[in-house]
């Protein structure tokens, strides 16, 4: 089966998140070597299918005063990573 570039990015996102840390879209973009918009779109898909969680941090809650997002893998996402042997 041939994967397209977005499939590969989704797999790289899951692999990075499988370390259990919480990432921002910006940090994930650096890790998977893709732009922020591409990572956000792929993360939104992974969120919709239940493989990751995305939590918004409001400007009031943020130390920088800027809203941001926290992304982490779900137990289902960890199973997917293990099954895919990433």
Secondary structure, DSSP 8 states (H G I E B T S, - for coil): ----HHHHHHHHHHHHHTTS--B-HHHHHHHHT--HHHHHHHHHHHHHTTSEEEEEE-TTTSTTSS-EEEEEE-HHHHHHHHHHT-
